[in-house]
Amino acid sequence: PRQFFLFQKIGGVRLAQRAATRLLRCIQFIFSRVKRTKNFLAQRLTPIRFYVIFPHHMAEGLQDKLVAAEALQVKGGTDNWDQSIKAYEAIITEQGPSSVVLNGLGVPLRMRNRQPEAIATFTYARALALKERDLEAQLTAVNGLIDAWRTGNRCPTFPYPFYVEKEERLPYLHTVAQSFIPDTDAIMSQMRGLNLTRVEAYNQRGLLYNDMGDIEGALAEYREATRRARMLTETDPSNDRYQNRLARALTTMGVSLLRNGDVDGALAGQQESLGIYLQVDDMRGVGNAGAGVIDALDAKQDYAAARKLAKDLLPKVEQDPESVRMLTERLAKLPPVL
């Protein structure tokens, strides 16, 4: 009987151990499922929260303020860019920083040749976009970084490292800008469908390759930007933002086409672009496309048409010193019409 009692006791302990082990495994399984479900929901619901809840906060006037700030940015000109900067800064003061607002602020900062501030702004925007899991905002920030680094030489006080000699400054800026191109590939590989941000990515890459002297590489990027921009305009012809991006792609491609010897292609693209910029009232765009048309007409030796266009456009861009400079310089270099 004693042995039987011990046998029962030991058996009961073992049964209890087995039950405890099974219970522990069940708890571990439940926790693992909870963790997986939490991660899944975080990946799926965070973007939804950003796109659905954020517009709800916009109801208090933020959306109107963002639209007004962007309109000033697109119109161009020194005064408009300065007002746009102030508008974005006011939104940040009121609502706090977000990737959308910071990406908006970075553009007029760059256009005012405040590249160091633009770089800092786009860098923070990218960090917030990563946290928000917003791919479009991430790509917008990287596009801005490519643009700001590419044009860093336009800032008279750009803080070059001490080891970069004066003649190496432009290659240094291009090298840093080029380091972001793999990031654009990585982000775009996760995106689906048509959007302006992807169009701008191809355009920014084309601008960089053009500045680096890789004309064929630039044209490949511009053609992709133009193709996608046209598809967007076909979905909504009245959308000024779509039209503006198409015009930008045509203008930048026209510069490379002219450098590559395709004068007729360059002229056709620049003329289409100029018409769009005049329609959407983009002052810097008018200056860029106008300069492109004049360059193509100059190459065709149609000096009378080039001179007339420059004189017609100057009053339209008088608030943008850079556009005035571009047109005035080209007008001065044209041979006199006999």
N, C-alpha and C positions, 0 to 999 in steps of 0.2 A: 504493500500500500504506500509506503514511504516513497519508493522509487516511482510508483505511478503518479504520486502527487508532484514529485520533482519534474517528471516528464511533462505533466500538464502545465506546471509553472513556466518551465523553459519554453514550451511550445507557445504559451500565451505571450511571452515576451517577444518571441520571434514574429508572431502574428502582428503584435503591436508595432514592432520595428518596420515590418513590411508595409503596414498601413500608413505609418508615419512617412516612410520613403515615398510611397505613392502620393500621399497628400502633398509632400514637398514638390514632387515632380509636377503635380497638377498646378500648384501655385506658380512654379517657374514658367510653366507653359502659358498660364493666363497672363503673367506679367510680360512675357515675350510677345504675346499677341497684342496686348495693350500698347506696348512700345511700337510695334510695327504699324498698328492702326494710327497711333499718334503721329508717326513720321509721315505716313501716307496722307493723312488729313492736312498736315502742315504744308506738304508739297502742293496739294490740290487746292486748298482753301485760301492760302495766303494771297495768291494773285486775285482770287475772287474778292477777297476783303478789300484789296487795294482799289480795284476798279469799280466796286459797288458802293462801298462805304465812303470812300474818299469823295465821290461826287455828291454824296449826301451832305458832307461838310461844305461843299462848294455852294450849297444853296444860300449860304449867308453872304454871298457876293464874291467869293473867291474865284469862281469860274469866270465871272465878268472881268475881274481884275487881271486874270491870266490872259484872257483874250485881248484885253486892251494893251497889256505889256508886250505881247507877241506882235500885235499890229504895229506898234511903234518900232519894234525891232525889224520887222519885214520892210516897212516903208523906207527905213534907212535915213542917212543924214546925221550929222553930229548931234544936233538938238534932239532928234527923235531917239537916238541910241542912248543919250544921257538920260532922257526921260524914262526910257525902257529900263535902264539900270535902277533908277530910283523906284520905279513901280515894282520891280521884282524884290528889291531890298525891303520895301514896305510890306509886301506879302510875307516875306520871311520873318520880319519883326512881329507881324501880327499872328501868323500861323505856325511859325517854326520852319526849319529847313526840310525839304523833301526833294527827292531826286528830280521830279518834274520841274519844280520851281528853280532849282539850282542849274539844271540843264538849260532852262530858259535864260537865266542870268548870264551864263557863260558866253552866250553868243554875242550880245552887245559889248561885253567886256573885250572879247577878241576883236570885234569890229572897231573898237576904239583904241586898238593896239595896246591893250593892257593884258598882254599874254600871260605874265606870271600869275595874275589874279584869276584869269580864265582857267589856267592849268589847275590851280588849287581848287577852284569851284567845280570843274568837271571831275576831278579826282574824288572829291567828297560826294558828288552826285553818284558816281559809280559805286562807291562804298555803300551808300544808302540803297541804291538799286539792287545790289547783291543781297542786302538784308531783306529787302522787300520782295525778292525773287521776281523782279520785273525785267524781263529780257529786253524789251524795247527801250526802257530807260538806261539799261546797261550799255546797249549798243549806241544810243544817243550820246552818252558820256564818252565812250571810246572814240566815236567820230569827232567829238569836240576836242579831245586830247590830240588826235592826229592833226587836226586843223591848227590848234594853238601852238603845238611844237613846230609844225611846218613853217608857220609864219612868225616864229619868235624873233627873227632878225628885223621885223618891222617895229619892234619895241626898242627905243633908244637905250633903255636902262635894263635890258634883259640880263639876268644874273648868270652869266656863263661861268662854269668852273674855272679856277685859276689855271688849270693845265691845258685848257683849250686855247690855242693860239688864234689870233684874229682871222687868219686865212682859213682856219679849220672850223670856224663857227657854224657856217651853213651846213657842211657835211655832218657836224655834230647834231644839229637840230633835225636833219633828215634821218639820221640813224635812230634817234630816239623816237621820232614819229613812226618810222617803219617798224619799230619793235611792237607796236600795237596792232599791226595787221593780222597776225595770227589770232589775236583776241577777237577781231571782227569775224573771222572764219568760224571760230569756236561758238560764238554767240549765234550767228546766223544759221549754223547747222541745227540749232534747237528751235528755230523759229519756223512758223508755217504761214503760208499765204502772202499776200501783197501788203506792203506798208511803206510809208515814206522813209522810215529810218533805214531800211535796207537800201533804198535808192541812194540816200545820202552817204551810206557806207561805201558803195561803189564809186560815188563821185569823189569822196575825200581820198580814196586810194588812188584814183586817177590823177587828181591834183598833185599828190605827192610824187607819183611816178613821173609826171610831166616835169615837175621842178627838178627831179633827179636826172632828167635827160633820157628816161626810158619811154620814148614816145609810143612805141607799139604796146607796151604794157599799159600806158595811160589810156590809149584808144580802146583797148579791150574792156577796161573798167567803165569808161564812159558809155560804150555801146550797151553794156548791161544795165547801167543806170538809166539810159534813155529808153531802152526797151521796157523796163519795169515802170518807169514814170508814165509812158504812153498808155500802158495797160491800166494804170490808176486813173488817168484822165478820162479814159473810155468808160470807166465805171461811174464817174461823176464829173462830167465836163464843166460844171459850174463851180467846182471846188477850187478856190484860188490857191490853196496850199499845194494841191497836186500840180496845177499849172506852173506855179513858181518853181517847183523841183524839176519839172520837165525843162523849163527855160534854163535853169542852172546847169543841167546836164548838157543841153545843147550848146551853151556858151563855152563851157570848159572843153567840150569835145572839139568845138570849132577852133580853139587856140591850137590844139594838138594837130588837127587836120591841116591847118595852115603851115605849121612847122614841118609837117610831113609832105608838103607840096600839093595838097588837094585844095586848091583855091576855091573852086566852085562848090565843093562840099562844105568848106568852112563858111563861105558867104551865105549859102542857103540855110545852114543851121543857125548862124548868128542873126540873120534877118527874122527867122521864125521866133527865135528867143527874144529879140528886141520887141517884137509885136506883143508877146505875152507879158513882158515886164512893163510895158507901157499900159497894158490893160489892167494889171493887178497893182499898178502904182508902186513899184519897187525901185527906189531911186538908185541904189548901188547897182542893181541889176541892169537898169537902163544904161548906166555908165559903162559897165563891163561889156554888155552886148553891143552897145554903140561903138565902143573902141574896137571890138572884134569886126564889126561890119566895115568900119573905116580902114582897118588893116587889110581886109580882103579886097576892098575897092582900090586901095593903094597898090596892092599886088597886081591887080588887073589894069592898073594905070588909068582908072576912072577917077581922076582927081577932082573934077567938078562935083560929082555926086558925093564924094567923100567929104569935101569941104562944106557942101550944103548941109549934109547930115550933122556934122560937128556943130555948126552954127545953130541948127534947129534944136539940138539936144541940150546944149549948154544951159539955157534958161530952165529946163526941166530938172536939172540936177544941181542947181546952184547952192542947195543946202548941204551937199555932200562934197567936201573938199577933195576927197580922193577921186571921185568921178570927174569933177571939174579939172583936176590935174591931168587925168588920163586923156580927156578930150582936147584940152588946151595944148598939151604936148604934141598930140597927133596933128592937130590943126596947124601948128607952127612948122612941122616937118614936111607938110604937103607942098609940092611944087606949086608955084603960082599958076592960076588959070589964065591963059592968054586969050 
